[in-house]
Amino acid sequence: MGCYRTGDEIGSWMSMSDGTKKRVISKTKQRRADHKDAALSSCSD
């Protein structure tokens, strides 16, 4: 499944500030939830 970071986020990770990393982590949590919701809705079809 992966870590839900984009290729750009992965490539830039080491040079990101702590604040930017926290925003990326927040985005990945939302992406994971969105992916889980999509998977669950496709199973109920």
Secondary structure, DSSP 8 states (H G I E B T S, - for coil): ---S--HHHHHHGGGS-HHHHHHHHHHHHHHHHHHHHHHHHHHT-
